[in-house]
Amino acid sequence: MNAKRTTWLTGIAAVLLASAFLLQWMGYVDARNVLLLLATGAAGIPIAVKAIRSLRMKTFSIELLVTIAVIGALIIGEYVESAAVTFLFMFGAYLEVRTLEKTRSSLKKLVDLAPSEATLLKDGELQVVSADSIEEGDRVIIRSGEKIAIDGRIAAGRGLVNEAAITGESVPVSKSIEDQVFSGTIAENGYLEVIAERVGEDTTFARIIELVEEAQESKSITQKFLDRFASIYTPMIVVLSVIVYLFTRNIEMTLTFLVIACPGALVISAPVSIVAGIGNGAKKGVLVKGGDIMERFAKVDVVVFDKTGTLTQGKPDVIDMHVWGMDERDFLKQIAEAEQVSEHHLGQTIVKEARKRGIVLANAPEDVEIVEGAGIQVNSGKRQVVIGNRKLMQKNDVRIEKAAQEYAAEREHLGNTVVFAAIGGELAGLVSIADQVRPEAKDAIQQLRKNGVKRVIMLTGDNRMTAEGIGNVLGLDQVHAELLPADKVSWIQKLKKEGHRVAMAGDGINDAPAIAAADIGVAMGEGGTDISMETADVVLMADKLDQFAHAYSLSKATVRNMKQNTVFAVGTVALLLAGVLLGKVFLAAGMLIHEASVLLVILNAMRLLRYTSRKPEDRKKRDRKRLLVE
Amino acid sequence: MRKITLQLEPLSCPSCIKKIEGMLNKMEGMTEARVLFNASKVKVQFDEKRVSAEVIEKSIASLGYPVLSKKVA
């Protein structure tokens, strides 16, 4: 029985039922009964077919109960009842499918983003092929407005790419040669030639979809409880209905009792909330890997952050320069030329800064001496250039004036690293470098606190000075520095022993043990690195901390929604059964209320799809702020 | 050993899971059969020497769940 035919039969039953009421109003009782019997047949046959099929599989189904009840009603001559019940059951099922599809729609929207065709450049010719037939190493052409079908690296061209499918972030990103692009993203403008690296089921996008599908399947604790409850509940209801019959000797009431007691809304109440919640997250770039994780996440009261790459951007930048006696640009050119040969990350940061400002680095340094743990000494353009820490300056008898000392101390207090540079034996300038705090970090931490996080802690392998600087800027409760990965794990275990529910957010392989040790492990996805996506419970696809804050309030909203649904479903069934036993509720009316309660449960869950963690006023305020800035 | 993923029409009752899984797991040559309720998909691992993808597809359809599309890997 396919879906379309079932819908048709339901429609026919509706027309027959309406005509029957018209005939009754006109006084033709016999003709009315014929129409009612036809309506019962139209809507009842699909139900009976399903009942028999599942009976053959030795499973007990709701359809079986309804079939028995309808046959009972026909025997005692209640044709209105039989037609109404079969119609309501089918119509309810139809509405259920339609609304359930809506709760699953966020995932479907994602799946639809994957393109089915792509253009290849092969042997100097353009060919349009199906996305499934692309192989690794193929050169894929992407024009303005097209969807990207593979993961790969740009070999030629440039453009703006909307990566919302992967990161949830709809502001397009500028991409050019050597940049990575992902399947499911859209080239909003420009022209790209991409060498395919991952195709088909191996792309990040395909794996995200698979993870979300599996997550929506994994059962929450509440859901497991409800499943177990339903499995004792159904036989219990059968026994109870026998008791009802023995006491009342009323077949109609017994059948009504049996049908009304079906745990429809109850069974579906928890899963729909979870599906809608996980769908909401996926759309906004947060993967929550299951219903049980939603429930655990909602109980978190302590959040632990790694520093580098999590609270900060993970890429050091030149924040400030202090130069004496020469032009800042000229100073930067000279030290950057010297640092060209350096492999140290501070040196590379200086070179990067010079390139960013459009300075051409021409003179390659001569006589390079790298002083381990201190800096670099080179001869560049006939002059000696010494770049490094205080110790290196002292070793070379470079005098550091009081003003320079004060500047350095001040920057270091803020958590920056200060690099000293001497040209021709004189201190020429100071460069302060820092791994900058993510711009959204402060707001995200505030929002976490507002939603019930009691303590925010940072654990880092970096030095104490830098760590405390960032702790001050963000207003963290505790900062622990100079830790090894194993130390982070023991901190998390200690917090858990104190009775806290701990979430740990980190980014790299070094955080993986701590992420695994926490109640909830949160990983920065970086567009989907393998380890983080596999081990973590929650993945932030755009590396954005406001996604973390959203996921936390989303988990609370999802659990709340699930509780509302469960209470509502249990309450409805209890009230209806009481009504049946008191003789106030009859089969058709009971069926109507029963189906309505299932629909209400689904509709309630659908609210979660539109859930945003920001209150409307907050958004207005933010918009106003943005206007002022512009 | 092969893997097949079948896309069904939207599943609406959780009891469908048990029906489909129960039937498939009783079949000859089946390693693992799993129903993804929310995605309305069936994932099956099977021994291609003892059972074919077509037979699996037909058995699911005859249980009352038409297969919309399938992907064999």
Interface residues (C-beta under 8 A of the other chain):
Chain A: M1 N2 A3 V49 K50 R53 S54 M57 T59 S61 I62 A93 E96 V97 L100 E101 R104 L107 E201 E213 E214 Q216 E217 V267 I268 P271 V275
Chain B: E9 P10 S12 C13 P14 S15 K18 K19 G22 M23 L36 F37 N38 A39 K41 L63 G64 P66 A73
